[in-house]
Amino acid sequence: VYKFGATADTDDALFDEHVNINVRAPFILVQRLVPAMAEHGGGAVVNVSTLAASVAARGAGIYGATKAALEQLTRVWADEFGTSGVRVNAVAAGPTDTPGAGVLPGLVEGLGATTALGRPADAREIARAIVFLASPEASYVNGAVLHATGGQLAIAP
């Protein structure tokens, strides 16, 4: 979930919604599903994060904080389950054109213009990054956060 607002405008319900969906739900899924994956000899978990986990985004404090927590859990789980053959990684998506992205008109296009590619991602581009991390081609990738963000613009001198 991503609902934007200043810290002073973030009430308990909005805070709890972000924590419950962006942190608690993945935690419970890993807690309940990964031990069976480990018993069967392996598998892959790919969490979906965001650029806002590592770059400050105005009005997205709780959103970015919950995704940063998910990235930390990704690294912890990679260590915890790696020796049992379960790899845990994350994809940090940049601005992506999705049905839910239309909450604020022009937001995704505006954010996309700030990337080195100059556009938002198509959801299929993010999906391909997820598929890669779940595939045998990424068999030695564990605990990584793959940034599928369109690249960062260089700062002019």
C-alpha positions as CSV (number, residue, x, y, z in Angstrom):
1,V,0.0,0.0,0.0
2,Y,1.2,3.5,-0.7
3,K,-0.8,6.4,0.6
4,F,1.0,9.7,0.8
5,G,0.9,12.4,3.4
6,A,3.0,14.5,5.7
7,T,3.9,13.0,9.1
8,A,1.5,15.3,10.9
9,D,-1.3,14.1,8.7
10,T,-0.6,10.4,9.2
11,D,-3.0,9.0,11.7
12,D,-2.7,5.7,13.5
13,A,-5.0,3.9,11.0
14,L,-2.9,5.0,8.0
15,F,0.3,4.1,9.9
16,D,-1.0,0.6,10.8
17,E,-2.3,0.0,7.3
18,H,1.2,0.5,5.9
19,V,2.9,-1.6,8.5
20,N,0.4,-4.4,8.3
21,I,0.5,-4.6,4.5
22,N,4.1,-3.7,3.7
23,V,5.8,-5.4,6.6
24,R,3.6,-7.7,8.6
25,A,2.0,-9.6,5.6
26,P,5.4,-10.5,4.0
27,F,6.7,-11.5,7.5
28,I,3.8,-13.8,8.1
29,L,4.1,-15.3,4.6
30,V,7.8,-16.0,5.0
31,Q,7.3,-17.3,8.5
32,R,4.6,-19.8,7.3
33,L,5.8,-20.7,3.9
34,V,9.6,-20.7,3.8
35,P,10.2,-23.4,6.3
36,A,8.3,-25.9,4.0
37,M,10.4,-24.6,1.1
38,A,13.5,-25.3,3.1
39,E,12.3,-28.8,3.9
40,H,11.8,-29.4,0.2
41,G,15.4,-28.3,-0.6
42,G,15.0,-24.7,-1.7
43,G,13.1,-22.0,-3.4
44,A,13.1,-18.3,-4.0
45,V,11.3,-15.4,-2.4
46,V,11.2,-12.0,-4.1
47,N,9.9,-9.1,-2.1
48,V,8.7,-5.9,-3.9
49,S,10.2,-2.7,-2.5
50,T,10.6,0.8,-3.9
51,L,13.1,3.5,-4.6
52,A,11.4,5.4,-1.7
53,A,13.1,2.9,0.7
54,S,16.5,4.4,0.0
55,V,15.7,7.9,-1.4
56,A,13.7,10.4,0.6
57,A,10.3,11.1,-1.1
58,R,8.2,14.0,0.1
59,G,5.0,12.8,1.7
60,A,6.1,9.1,1.6
61,G,7.7,8.8,5.0
62,I,5.7,5.9,6.4
63,Y,5.6,4.2,2.9
64,G,9.4,4.4,2.5
65,A,10.0,3.4,6.1
66,T,8.0,0.2,5.7
67,K,9.7,-0.7,2.4
68,A,13.1,0.0,4.0
69,A,12.0,-2.5,6.8
70,L,11.1,-5.0,4.1
71,E,14.5,-4.6,2.5
72,Q,16.2,-5.2,5.9
73,L,14.0,-8.3,6.4
74,T,15.1,-9.5,3.0
75,R,18.7,-9.4,4.0
76,V,18.0,-11.1,7.4
77,W,15.9,-13.9,5.7
78,A,18.7,-14.4,3.1
79,D,21.0,-15.2,5.9
80,E,18.5,-17.2,7.9
81,F,17.3,-19.4,5.0
82,G,20.2,-19.4,2.6
83,T,22.0,-22.5,3.9
84,S,18.7,-24.4,3.4
85,G,18.6,-23.5,-0.3
86,V,16.0,-20.7,-0.1
87,R,17.2,-17.5,-1.6
88,V,15.5,-14.2,-0.6
89,N,15.9,-11.0,-2.7
90,A,13.9,-7.9,-3.4
91,V,13.2,-5.6,-6.3
92,A,13.1,-1.9,-5.6
93,A,10.8,-0.5,-8.3
94,G,11.0,3.0,-9.5
95,P,8.0,4.9,-10.8
96,T,5.7,2.3,-12.5
97,D,2.6,2.7,-14.5
98,T,0.1,0.6,-12.7
99,P,-3.7,0.9,-12.1
100,G,-3.1,2.0,-8.5
101,A,-0.6,4.7,-9.6
102,G,-3.3,7.0,-10.9
103,V,-4.1,8.2,-7.4
104,L,-2.6,11.6,-8.1
105,P,-2.9,12.5,-11.8
106,G,0.4,13.0,-13.5
107,L,2.4,11.7,-10.5
108,V,3.9,8.6,-12.2
109,E,4.7,10.5,-15.4
110,G,6.4,13.3,-13.5
111,L,8.4,10.9,-11.4
112,G,9.4,8.9,-14.5
113,A,10.7,12.1,-16.1
114,T,13.2,12.3,-13.2
115,T,14.9,9.0,-14.1
116,A,17.8,8.6,-16.5
117,L,15.4,6.8,-18.9
118,G,13.0,9.7,-18.7
119,R,9.9,7.6,-18.3
120,P,8.1,5.4,-15.9
121,A,8.4,1.7,-16.0
122,D,5.8,-0.5,-17.6
123,A,4.7,-3.1,-14.9
124,R,6.0,-5.9,-17.2
125,E,9.5,-4.5,-16.9
126,I,9.3,-4.8,-13.1
127,A,7.8,-8.3,-13.4
128,R,10.7,-9.4,-15.6
129,A,13.2,-8.3,-12.8
130,I,11.1,-10.4,-10.3
131,V,11.1,-13.4,-12.6
132,F,14.9,-13.1,-13.0
133,L,15.5,-13.2,-9.3
134,A,13.1,-16.2,-8.9
135,S,14.8,-18.1,-11.7
136,P,17.8,-20.5,-11.8
137,E,19.7,-17.8,-13.6
138,A,20.0,-15.9,-10.3
139,S,21.0,-19.0,-8.3
140,Y,23.9,-17.2,-6.6
141,V,22.0,-14.0,-5.9
142,N,20.8,-13.9,-2.3
143,G,20.0,-10.9,0.0
144,A,20.2,-8.5,-2.9
145,V,18.0,-5.5,-3.6
146,L,17.8,-5.1,-7.4
147,H,17.0,-1.5,-8.3
148,A,14.7,-1.4,-11.3
149,T,14.4,2.3,-11.2
150,G,15.2,3.7,-14.6
151,G,18.5,5.0,-13.4
152,Q,19.5,8.2,-11.6
153,L,20.1,11.5,-13.4
154,A,23.6,12.9,-12.9
155,I,23.9,16.2,-11.0
156,A,25.1,19.0,-13.2
157,P,28.4,20.6,-12.1
